[in-house]
Amino acid sequence: MSPITHFLASWVVADTVLENDRDKMLVALAGILPDLDSLGVVCDFLSPALGGPETQLYADYHHFLFHGFPGILVLAGVLAWRAVEKKKVFLWAFLVAHIHSLCDFVGSRGPTDTIEDLWPIYYWGPFTREFGNFLWTDQWKLNGWQNVSFTIALLIWVFYAAWKYDRSPFRPISPKVHGEFVKALRNRFGTPE
């Protein structure tokens, strides 16, 4: 799934279960940080462009370093270390990062219907590729209607929570932007009762 969908899904969970805005953002980050293992794509692009050898870091390491139990454990620990409510953030970050992997398991297929466009999840990566691998041959395409519909549903919820409850992903980052966002929604749809 797209990073935007991952972020929205993790924000909805964090906003529902936590009170502190900083902790909410840390848990929301747990929903996108597993994709750190996709940064090899930058080297894959730049190396040949700068005259270096072709690399396949993205293909070799995406879904291998941070999409399984060991990587998720590390991410949750680092995020909890920065949290106010450390135990809650650890638990929810651990769960949300697993939701990220589940979403990728279900909806990260490439543009074709070939087996090469499927992305497995290596649950025990980066220690092994030999066992604990999950692959679903009916994965949704990244731009498939299922992923688009899921993203729209998440956006509707985020907009509703901002309008009704004065909560949005903007508040921890920029209270001013959050205030303008909520104000715009309430000007358009009225003030909630």
Phi, psi and omega in degrees: 000164182286155177302328179296315179296316177302315181296314181299316180298316181288327176295317180301316178296309183300318181294332181280327190252348183238155179260317186286128182298321179298314180295323176300315181293322178298317178292321177298323177296328177299338179279347179240338183296334175303338179281005171304331181286002176262357183292349175300340179299331178295314177295320180301326180277314187285323184304306178293327180295332179261012177090007180271183180286157174288139178237164176227045183296321179298309181295325183282327190244345179292133185073009182249325185271315188237008180264356180250181185306309183299314180295319179295321178300315178296312180301314180298320179295316179296316180295318179296325179302328182267002189269163172281305177261085190300315182294316179297315181295319177301309181301310184288325176295319177300315180293314182295321177295325174293323176298320176304311181296321177297316178298321177292323177301320183274323192224050179232024180294147176287190189285345183251175178263018181273159180297334180293339181269006175272145179245114175282159171254126179261095190292336179253011173293148011267020183273329181204149171252000189281325180216165183077027179263138180237130179216129178246120185286351177257026179308141175286146175290150180306321180259020180288160183299330180296313179294319179297316179297318179298316179297317179298317178299318178295319177298318178300316180296316180297316179296318179296315180296323177294314181294311187280315191248001180062041178230133177205164177294345179285331188303315179291335184271311182211099178304327180294313178297318177303312181300318179293322178298310180297318179300315179298318179296317181288329174294324182280318188249002181089166180274132180293151179274000000 
